[in-house]
Amino acid sequence: MDQFTLNLLVVGATFALYIGIAIWARAGSTAEFYAANRGIHPVMNGMATGADWMSAASFISMAGLIAFGGYDTSVYLMGWTGGYVLLAMLLAPYLRKFGKFTVPEFIGDRFYSPTARMVAVVCLIVASVTYVIGQMTGVGVAFSRFLEVEASTGLFIGAAIVFMYAVLGGMKGITYTQVAQYVVLITAYTIPAVFISLQLTGNPIPALGLFSDATATGQPILATLEGLVTDLGFKSYLNQSDTTLNMFLFTVSLMIGTAGLPHVIIRFFTVPKVADARSSAGWALVFIALLYLTAPAVAAMARMNLINTFYPNGVAAEAVTLADIEAKEELDWVRNWQKTGLLKFEDKNGDGMIQYVGDKDANELTVNNDIMVLANPEIANLPGWVIALVAAGGLAAALSTAAGLLLAISSAISHDLIKGQLNPGISEKGELLAARISMAVAIAVATYLGLNPPGFAAQTVALAFGLAACSIFPALMMGIFSKRINNKGAVAGMLAGLIVTLVYIFLHKGWFFIPETNSFSDSDPLLLSIKSTSFGAVGALINFVVAYFVSNATEEPPVEIQELVESIRIPRGAGAATGH
């Protein structure tokens, strides 16, 4: 059976499973659409949370970034895992105890202000739409290679699949679908990693293989990789090159951004009790760790395989020639990925060889970060079924998170905007229809924006984390742990944090046109060495400071609100939550 047919069979089987689950778990009420009727078991919710959180950025892009960025990009691992611990300890159980459907609903009730709720809706939509662009980018990357279509065509196919199971099932259907998607993605991530670890080190456990000796050299694999990249003129894989300030702020931004992500927070609204929210958070960490402990090994081994492919006899030997790429079966993967436009090569000096070196003027090979995990099994000449499985896993990761994000967006529009503000008397049937229409529109917008993303999948997602960090996380923290922050302070803080961060991102990414120079602004850091992906931490600090001073300059919150805050924080058993 040829690889294309095998890809179609495996990916098609997983899609049929997702759609079948969505039909079986079709939401029939708003409680089922928004929170799965609060009936999800903690272990199952932990698995669904893992799939919801481990997006295309985690599955497809993170290892690619680490493969090319080395030490500097380890902040993705630290920030995302550390942030989930913050979420589990500081937010999830308290928000579940409050007992509402959405994050803006909590902010609106806690800060006794429709305005605060609407500002939270805006913050949620901005962060979630930015995040979902990264997922749609991942869908396009995966489809473009394994179904041999253009990335844009793959994006449209993925959007159609998400539409079918997310619009039908709501949170109930998405939850059970995400359980299946977690099984697919973790299997697809670990099996090729085990194969490649055995090939390169003889150790079947990738995380341990990373610190083992390479079988080809007898030297530690990281030391071998370091020698390869530095000999070719690339920056060190093991040493820091970014500034400590930027790395620290980026880690903080990812951590608090993770804790403020609405689509992850609403997962904890689906369990029966407050104790179940804590339990499901613990299980989610276990499921997430299975991938995150493997990712550094996947990154290092993928980079080593890439270099060895273009220098099969060692760095000092001649590089692969154009004739080799055309003729050799083991280089089929180069031709296949070249068709997608995500891998490019050009013989600049006309010597017939493809030089892969650190000097950008002399380098003749361009590799998109996002293809490394997906191409890794092909580079390592693994069996066809493994390649097909990785395709299914990458799509599962992107689609699962996209569905969660789209649900958060549609819930904010239908429940917080339409029912909360525009039409409070809307029937449950009408609200459910509005939620489904909102999700369909969100899918269309996300697909359009996914055609021209502002960076690699993980970079785009990092921007979304920064936006959540500067706007939603401070409001949630102050809403739970401070009785003094009032509605004026919360609104002022969210707006200040969001606006300052958005302006900095637009300036840093070069999206502001300057008529005097007839060009866009450059992308050098505007404040010290702080990049746009790291600025969320600064925006969060601005949010906290503005909220504090405005609140202290105005009246205290009403007594009943202060008592509400006290009741959220004080554990009164692990029974049913208040509210709905």
C-alpha positions in Angstrom: 0.0 0.0 0.0 1.4 3.4 -0.9 2.0 6.1 1.7 -0.7 8.4 0.5 -3.4 5.7 0.7 -2.2 4.7 4.2 -2.3 8.3 5.3 -5.9 8.6 4.0 -7.0 5.4 5.8 -5.5 6.3 9.2 -6.5 10.0 9.2 -9.9 9.2 7.8 -10.5 6.6 10.5 -9.7 9.1 13.2 -11.9 11.7 11.7 -14.8 9.2 11.4 -14.2 8.4 15.1 -14.4 12.1 16.1 -17.6 12.8 14.1 -19.2 9.6 15.4 -18.5 10.6 19.0 -19.9 14.1 18.3 -23.2 12.7 17.0 -23.4 10.3 19.9 -22.7 13.1 22.4 -24.8 15.8 20.7 -25.6 18.6 23.1 -29.3 19.1 23.7 -29.2 21.9 26.2 -27.1 25.0 27.1 -25.8 23.2 30.2 -24.5 20.4 28.0 -23.2 22.8 25.3 -21.3 25.1 27.8 -20.3 22.7 30.5 -21.2 19.1 29.5 -23.9 19.2 32.2 -21.1 19.1 34.8 -21.0 15.3 34.6 -17.4 14.5 33.3 -15.3 12.1 35.4 -12.0 13.7 36.7 -9.7 11.2 34.9 -11.6 11.7 31.7 -11.6 15.4 32.1 -7.8 15.3 32.8 -7.3 13.5 29.6 -9.5 15.9 27.7 -7.7 18.9 29.3 -4.4 17.4 28.2 -5.7 17.3 24.6 -7.3 20.7 24.8 -4.0 22.2 26.1 -1.5 20.3 24.0 -2.2 22.1 20.8 -0.5 22.2 17.5 2.1 24.3 19.2 3.0 21.5 21.6 2.7 18.6 19.1 3.9 20.1 15.9 5.8 23.3 16.6 7.5 23.2 20.1 10.0 20.4 19.3 10.8 22.2 16.0 11.5 25.4 17.8 13.7 23.6 20.3 15.4 21.7 17.5 16.6 24.9 15.9 16.7 27.2 19.0 18.3 24.9 21.5 18.7 26.2 25.1 17.0 29.5 24.4 13.7 27.8 23.4 13.6 25.6 26.5 11.5 28.4 28.0 8.5 27.0 26.1 8.7 23.8 28.2 9.2 25.7 31.5 6.6 28.3 30.9 3.8 26.0 29.7 4.2 23.3 32.3 4.8 25.8 35.1 1.7 27.8 34.1 -0.4 24.7 34.3 0.7 24.2 37.9 -0.4 27.8 38.6 -3.8 27.2 37.0 -4.3 24.0 39.0 -3.3 25.5 42.4 -4.5 29.1 42.2 -7.5 29.3 39.8 -9.3 26.1 38.8 -10.8 25.0 42.1 -12.0 28.5 43.1 -13.5 29.2 39.7 -15.3 25.8 39.8 -16.6 26.6 43.3 -18.1 29.9 41.9 -20.1 27.7 39.6 -20.5 29.8 36.4 -20.3 28.8 32.8 -17.7 31.2 31.4 -14.7 33.3 32.5 -16.4 36.6 31.6 -19.4 35.6 33.6 -17.2 35.2 36.7 -15.5 38.5 36.1 -18.8 40.3 35.5 -20.4 38.9 38.8 -17.2 39.3 40.9 -16.7 42.9 39.8 -20.5 43.6 39.8 -20.3 45.2 36.4 -21.7 44.5 33.0 -18.8 46.6 31.6 -16.2 44.4 33.3 -18.0 41.4 31.7 -17.9 42.9 28.3 -14.2 43.9 28.6 -13.5 40.3 29.6 -15.3 39.1 26.5 -13.1 41.4 24.3 -10.0 40.1 26.1 -11.1 36.5 25.7 -11.9 36.9 22.0 -8.6 38.7 21.2 -6.5 36.0 23.0 -8.5 33.1 21.7 -8.6 34.2 18.1 -4.9 34.7 18.1 -4.4 31.3 19.7 -6.7 29.5 17.2 -4.7 31.0 14.3 -1.8 28.8 15.5 -4.0 25.7 15.5 -5.3 26.4 12.0 -1.7 26.9 10.8 -0.8 23.5 12.3 -3.7 21.9 10.5 -2.6 23.4 7.2 1.0 22.2 7.7 -0.1 18.6 8.5 -2.6 18.3 5.7 -0.4 19.9 3.1 2.2 17.1 3.3 0.2 14.0 4.2 -2.8 14.5 2.0 -0.6 16.1 -0.7 -2.6 19.3 -1.0 -1.9 23.0 -0.6 -1.7 24.3 2.9 -4.7 26.5 2.3 -6.8 23.5 1.1 -5.7 21.5 4.2 -6.9 24.4 6.3 -10.3 24.4 4.8 -10.6 20.6 5.3 -9.6 20.9 9.0 -12.1 23.7 9.5 -14.9 21.6 8.0 -14.1 18.7 10.4 -14.0 21.1 13.4 -17.3 22.5 12.3 -19.0 19.1 12.2 -18.1 17.9 15.7 -17.8 21.2 17.6 -20.9 22.9 16.4 -22.9 19.7 16.9 -21.6 18.5 20.3 -20.6 21.7 22.2 -18.6 21.0 25.4 -20.2 17.6 25.8 -19.2 16.4 22.3 -15.8 18.1 22.4 -14.9 16.5 25.8 -15.4 12.9 24.6 -13.8 13.8 21.2 -10.8 15.2 23.0 -10.4 12.0 25.0 -10.1 10.1 21.8 -7.8 12.8 20.3 -5.5 12.6 23.3 -5.1 8.8 22.8 -4.3 9.4 19.1 -1.8 12.3 19.7 0.2 10.7 22.6 0.5 7.4 20.7 1.6 9.3 17.6 4.1 11.3 19.5 5.8 8.6 21.5 6.0 5.7 19.1 8.2 7.4 16.5 10.2 8.9 19.4 10.9 5.4 20.8 11.9 4.1 17.3 14.3 7.0 16.8 15.8 6.9 20.3 16.5 3.2 19.7 18.2 4.0 16.3 20.4 6.8 17.7 21.2 5.6 21.2 19.9 2.1 21.7 17.7 3.4 24.6 13.9 2.9 24.1 13.0 5.7 26.4 13.5 9.0 24.6 13.8 11.1 27.7 16.7 8.9 28.9 18.1 8.5 25.4 18.6 12.2 25.3 21.3 11.8 27.9 22.7 8.5 26.5 25.7 8.0 24.1 25.1 8.2 20.4 25.7 4.7 18.9 27.4 6.2 15.9 30.1 8.1 17.9 30.1 6.7 21.4 29.8 10.2 22.7 26.8 11.7 24.6 24.1 12.6 22.0 23.8 16.2 23.2 27.6 16.7 23.0 27.6 15.1 19.5 24.8 17.5 18.4 26.6 20.5 19.9 29.6 19.6 17.8 27.6 19.2 14.7 25.8 22.5 14.9 28.8 24.6 15.9 31.0 23.0 13.2 28.4 24.1 10.7 28.4 27.7 12.0 25.1 27.6 13.8 24.6 29.0 17.3 25.3 26.7 20.2 22.6 24.2 21.0 23.4 24.0 24.7 24.4 27.5 25.6 22.3 30.6 26.2 22.3 33.3 23.5 19.1 35.3 24.4 19.2 37.8 27.2 18.3 36.6 30.7 15.7 39.4 31.0 13.9 38.4 27.9 14.0 34.7 28.8 12.7 35.4 32.3 9.8 37.6 31.1 9.0 35.1 28.3 8.8 32.3 30.9 6.6 34.4 33.2 4.4 35.4 30.3 3.8 31.8 29.2 3.2 30.7 32.8 0.5 33.3 33.7 -0.8 33.2 30.1 -1.4 29.5 30.5 -3.2 30.1 33.8 -5.4 32.7 32.2 -6.4 30.7 29.1 -10.2 30.7 28.9 -10.5 27.5 26.9 -8.5 25.6 29.5 -10.3 27.2 32.5 -13.7 26.2 31.3 -12.7 22.6 31.3 -12.8 22.7 35.1 -16.4 23.8 34.9 -17.4 20.4 33.6 -16.8 18.2 36.7 -19.4 17.5 39.4 -17.5 18.9 42.4 -14.8 21.3 43.5 -12.7 18.3 44.6 -13.0 16.9 41.1 -11.5 20.1 39.7 -8.4 19.6 41.7 -8.3 15.9 40.9 -8.7 16.5 37.1 -6.0 19.1 37.2 -3.6 16.5 38.7 -4.5 13.9 36.1 -4.1 16.5 33.3 -0.5 17.1 34.5 0.2 13.4 34.3 -1.1 13.2 30.8 0.7 16.3 29.7 4.0 15.2 31.2 4.0 12.1 28.9 4.5 14.4 25.9 6.5 17.2 27.5 9.2 14.8 28.9 9.6 13.4 25.4 9.7 16.7 23.4 13.3 17.7 24.2 14.5 14.3 23.0 12.4 14.5 19.8 13.8 18.0 19.1 17.5 17.0 19.6 17.2 13.8 17.6 15.3 15.5 14.8 18.0 18.1 14.4 20.7 15.4 14.4 18.8 13.4 11.8 18.4 16.5 9.6 22.1 17.3 9.7 23.1 13.6 9.1 20.8 13.5 6.1 22.6 16.4 4.3 26.0 15.3 5.5 25.7 11.5 5.5 29.5 11.0 5.9 30.0 13.6 8.6 30.2 17.4 8.6 33.6 17.5 7.0 32.5 15.3 4.0 30.7 16.6 1.0 27.1 17.6 1.3 24.2 15.9 -0.4 24.0 16.8 -4.1 21.1 17.8 -6.2 21.5 14.5 -8.1 21.3 12.6 -4.7 18.0 14.3 -3.9 16.5 13.3 -7.2 17.8 9.7 -7.2 18.1 8.4 -3.7 15.1 6.7 -2.1 16.1 7.7 1.4 15.7 11.4 0.3 12.1 11.0 -0.8 11.1 13.0 2.2 13.1 16.0 0.9 11.1 16.0 -2.4 7.8 15.4 -0.6 8.2 18.3 1.8 9.6 20.5 -1.0 6.2 20.2 -2.7 4.6 21.9 0.3 6.8 24.9 0.1 7.8 24.3 3.8 11.3 23.0 2.8 13.3 24.8 0.2 16.8 24.5 -1.2 18.8 26.5 -3.7 22.3 25.8 -5.1 23.5 29.3 -4.7 27.2 28.7 -5.6 26.4 26.3 -8.4 28.6 23.4 -7.1 25.8 20.9 -7.3 25.6 20.4 -3.5 23.2 21.6 -0.9 25.2 23.3 1.9 23.4 23.5 5.3 25.4 26.0 7.3 24.8 28.8 9.8 25.8 31.6 7.5 22.5 32.8 6.1 24.2 34.1 2.9 25.9 30.8 2.2 23.1 28.5 3.6 21.2 26.7 0.8 18.6 24.9 2.8 15.5 26.5 4.4 13.4 24.3 6.8 10.2 25.5 8.4 10.3 24.8 12.1 6.8 23.4 12.0 7.7 20.4 9.8 10.3 18.8 12.1 8.0 16.5 14.2 5.9 15.6 11.2 9.0 14.9 9.0 11.0 13.2 11.6 9.7 9.6 11.0 10.3 10.1 7.2 13.9 11.4 7.8 14.5 8.3 10.0 13.1 6.0 7.4 10.4 4.6 9.8 7.6 2.3 8.6 4.7 3.9 6.6 2.2 3.2 9.3 4.2 5.3 11.8 4.3 8.2 9.3 0.5 8.0 8.9 0.0 7.8 12.7 2.1 11.0 13.2 -0.1 12.8 10.6 -3.2 11.7 12.5 -1.6 12.8 15.8 -0.6 16.2 14.5 -4.2 16.8 13.3 -5.7 15.6 16.5 -3.6 18.0 18.5 -4.5 21.0 16.4 -8.2 20.1 16.1 -8.7 19.4 19.8 -7.4 22.8 20.9 -9.1 24.6 18.1 -12.4 23.1 19.2 -11.9 24.2 22.8 -10.9 27.7 21.7 -13.9 28.0 19.4 -16.2 26.9 22.2 -14.8 29.5 24.5 -15.3 32.2 21.9 -18.9 31.1 21.0 -19.8 30.8 24.7 -18.6 34.4 25.3 -20.6 35.7 22.4 -23.8 33.7 23.0 -23.9 33.6 26.9 -22.1 36.7 27.9 -22.8 39.1 25.1 -26.2 38.0 23.7 -27.9 36.6 26.8 -25.9 38.7 29.3 -26.4 42.1 27.5 -28.3 42.2 24.3 -31.2 39.8 24.9 -31.5 38.7 28.5 -34.9 37.1 27.8 -33.6 34.8 25.1 -34.9 31.2 25.4 -32.6 28.3 26.0 -33.3 27.0 22.5 -32.5 30.4 21.1 -29.3 30.7 23.1 -28.2 27.3 21.9 -28.8 28.3 18.3 -26.8 31.5 18.9 -23.9 29.5 20.4 -23.8 27.3 17.3 -24.0 30.2 14.9 -21.3 32.0 16.9 -19.0 29.0 16.7 -19.6 28.7 12.9 -18.6 32.4 12.4 -15.6 31.9 14.7 -14.4 29.0 12.6 -14.7 31.0 9.4 -12.7 33.9 10.9 -10.1 31.6 12.3 -9.7 29.9 9.0 -9.3 33.2 7.1 -6.6 34.4 9.6 -4.9 31.0 9.6 -4.1 31.6 5.9 -1.6 34.3 6.8 -0.4 33.7 10.4 2.1 36.1 12.1 4.7 33.4 12.7 5.3 29.7 13.3 2.5 27.9 15.2 4.3 28.1 18.6 5.2 31.7 18.0 1.6 32.7 17.2 0.4 30.8 20.3 3.0 32.5 22.4 1.5 35.9 21.4 -1.9 34.6 22.5 -0.5 33.5 25.9 0.9 37.0 26.3 -2.5 38.5 25.6 -4.2 36.2 28.1 -1.4 37.0 30.6 -1.8 40.8 30.4 -5.6 40.9 30.6 -7.4 37.8 32.0 -5.0 36.3 34.5 -4.6 39.5 36.7 -8.4 40.0 36.8 -9.0 36.4 37.9 -6.2 36.5 40.5 -7.4 39.8 42.0 -11.0 38.7 41.8 -10.3 35.6 43.9 -7.6 36.8 46.3 -8.4 40.5 46.9 -11.6 41.9 48.4 -10.4 45.5 47.7 -10.3 45.5 43.9 -13.5 47.0 42.6 -15.2 47.3 39.2 -13.4 50.4 38.2 -10.0 49.0 39.0 -10.7 45.8 37.2 -11.9 47.4 34.0 -9.1 50.0 34.0 -6.5 47.2 34.7 -7.7 44.9 31.9 -7.9 47.7 29.3 -4.5 49.1 30.3 -2.8 45.7 30.2 -4.4 44.7 26.9 -3.9 48.0 25.0 -0.3 48.4 26.0 0.6 44.8 25.1 -1.3 45.0 21.7 0.5 48.2 20.8 3.9 46.7 21.7 3.2 43.5 19.7 2.1 45.5 16.7 5.2 47.7 16.9 7.6 44.8 17.5 6.1 42.6 14.7 6.3 45.5 12.3 2.6 45.9 11.6 2.4 49.7 11.9 2.9 51.6 8.7 5.1 54.7 9.0 4.2 57.1 6.1 7.4 59.2 6.5 9.6 56.2 5.8 7.1 54.5 3.4 7.7 51.2 5.3 6.6 49.3 8.3 8.4 49.7 11.6 11.3 47.3 12.2 11.0 44.3 14.6 13.8 45.2 17.0 12.8 45.1 20.7 11.5 48.5 21.7 12.1 48.2 25.5 15.5 46.8 26.5 15.7 43.3 25.0 12.0 42.5 25.5 10.4 40.8 22.5 6.7 40.8 21.6 6.2 37.2 22.8 7.6 38.2 26.2 5.8 41.5 26.8 2.7 39.8 28.3 4.4 39.7 31.7 5.0 43.5 31.5 1.4 44.0 30.5 0.2 41.9 33.4 2.3 44.0 35.8 0.7 47.1 34.3 -2.8 45.5 34.8 -2.1 44.8 38.5 -0.7 48.2 39.2 -3.4 50.2 37.4 -6.2 48.0 39.1 -4.6 48.5 42.5 -4.3 52.3 42.3 -7.7 52.9 40.7 -9.4 50.7 43.2 -7.7 52.4 46.1 -8.6 55.8 44.8 -12.3 54.9 44.5 -15.0 53.3 46.7 -14.7 49.8 48.2 -16.7 47.0 46.7 -20.1 46.3 48.2 -20.1 44.2 51.4 -21.9 41.3 49.6 -19.1 41.2 47.0 -16.5 41.1 49.7 -18.4 38.2 51.4 -18.6 36.5 48.0 -14.8 36.7 47.6 -14.4 35.3 51.1 -16.7 32.4 50.4 -14.9 31.4 47.2 -11.6 31.1 49.0 -12.6 29.4 52.2 -12.9 25.6 51.6 -16.2 24.3 52.9 -15.9 20.7 52.0 -15.7 19.3 48.5 -19.4 19.2 47.8 -21.4 20.9 45.1 -20.4 24.3 44.0 -22.5 27.4 44.3 -24.3 29.0 41.3 -25.7 26.8 38.5 
